[in-house]
Amino acid sequence: MTREEFLKKMGLISLAAPILPSWLMSCTGSSLEVSPFQTAFNGKVLIVGAGAAGMTAAYLLQRAGVEYELIEASGRFGGRLKRDTSLADFPIDLGAEWIHTSPTVLSDILQDGDAGGSIEYITYNPQTIQLYKDGEIKDRNFASNFYSEWKFKRTTWYGFFERYMIPLIEAKTVFNAPVAKIDQSGGSVVITDDNGQTYTGDKALVTIPIKVLQDAPPTFIPAMPTATRDAIDSIFMGDGLKVFIEFQERFYPDLLMVGSVWEALSNDEKVYYDAAFRKNSNRNILGLFSVNEPAGAFTQLGSDQAIIDAVLAELDEMFDGQASEHYLNHVIQNWSAEPYIRGAYSYGYDNNFNDTIDALAAPIGDHIYLAGEAVNKDNSSTAHGAAESAYDQLERMLNG
């Protein structure tokens, strides 16, 4: 049973309120159920954003022989998929990390039943689980009976896309091109970036994260429909932070929840965990994953140094100073500070969940569709949900 399934069973979250795995985190919910993407469309598609949804869309169009161009605001692929290779002797997911459904979802994403066969997975079922609350650490090992998911053993979510998709799509990708304007007033789509460069296509798939669409959206000509704008504004996307620390000695359990079991695994999630769990590594790497208010308490400190000082101070309080005593090095990923992302993932809806997703999935005029983790009823807030939304929206856009 995954974390999400456990909380639903206990009545702690509604079916419409997805829990974040680690998207930043990651991937939860059901497997994908899609047929191989095919289309007779013979025009050009512009894709905005090279995260999980944008890369998947480009990959599907490449395989289908459709002309496309992928426009990315930052200087890299991945969006909220990101990898660090500097801290440990195994790659670390700074973004999406867990696979909260069957690993066969990877073959589903690639639409290739033989793909991914050489990828190794680990069953993530922490055995030593503790809870820190009111100045005390208490064992909660019973929770291991309800907690079983998967992780990559020798690679990462980013590494998966890097291996199978990026080589096919990188030649048609433009980096460092934040989109300023999307104009469909002339019967086609003309996109202008902040550098003044223009791109012309017959259709556009926009995969910009919800928080950016709320705070700093490109100009849409004509204006975005009211229903779409209202749906975007009704979604909450909170702060997101991941910290990984190497220690000389291990003094922590497999999983440490902060606050209460329910708080630690809810949408205000804050957990410490052994990032080297079953990784065939002798390194002592502790991860911190935090979203929303618990993450904001750290990110508002303003600098990475202030964040690591606060994290070590908290761990010292829990473990009698052992964190500072054994500290070696760290890496921090503050997703709230990423200008083209600005947070963790979408969740929390002011309006009806299904109506909101329907409004997001609806066409914007005749030529533009949105995609991404927020545009998915079954697997929102997840990496594979973002990939699935690319497939679904391309089907709607190109095949009617």
Buried (B, 14 or more C-beta within 10 A) or exposed (E): EBBBBBBBEEEBBEEBBBBBBBBBBBBBBBBBEBEEBEBEBEBBBBBBBBBBBBBBBBBBBBBBEBBBBBBBBBEEBBBBBBBBEEBBEBBBBBBBBBBBBEBEBBBBBBBBEEBBEEBEBBEBBBEBBBBBBEEEBEEBBEBBEBBBBBBBEBBBBBBBBBBBBBEEBBEBBBBEBBBBBBBBEEEBBBBBBEEEEEBEBBBBBBBBBBBBBBEEBBEBBEEBBEBBBBBBEBBBBBBBBBBBBBBEEBBBBBBBBBBBBEBBBBBBBBBBBBBBBBBEEEBBBBBBBBBBEBBBBBBEBEEBEEBBEBBBEBBBEBBEBBBEEBBEEBBBBBBBBBEBBBBBBBBBBEEEBEBBBBBBBBBBBEBBBBBBBBBBBBBBBBBBBBBBBBBBBBBBBBEE
